[in-house]
Amino acid sequence: MQTGKVVSMRKNVGKRAPMLEVEDANFITYEGIEGDRHRKAPSQMKYSSTASVSSIPKRQILLMDLETLEEFDLFAGQIRENVTVEGLDFSKIHEGDMVKVESGVILEITGICDPCAFIDGIRPGLRNAIDGRRGLLAFVQNGGSVKVGTTISVETP
């Protein structure tokens, strides 16, 4: 079992609007983050070619690892992720795995987030360079409060 910690969190308050950095957030079961524009997003929204199709929205949460951000000389929140974590090897996390927060929140991984044209706006060529490593999509299986600094773990079903 892998363990890490939450190092920053953000809410997407509007398309292309600056992300709102927060110290804690309320994760709502089957809906997403309270105050985030992807909360209750329609399941037909296409953010990933790998996330399976069902009635549960696949793009409630975008998780990103700090190690990949640093490798690409990016800062937390720059690729518009909701939760930035440290200490997890994302290459070993797959669809169906559970990210468990010490507060009881459980996120189910739904797939890899495909990089969009926005990523090349950060730096030309970044979209291709970061393909397959832009982060992991998840939905909230069990809600509750999450705070920056919280310990998290990943469990494979």
Secondary structure, DSSP 8 states (H G I E B T S, - for coil): -EEEEEEEEEE--STTS--EEESEEEEETTTEETT-TTTT--TT----SSS--SSS-S-SEEEEEHHHHHHTT--TTTT--SEEEES--GGG--TT-EEEETTS-EEEEEEE----HHHHHHSTTHHHHTTT-S-EEEEEEE-EEEETT-EEEEE--
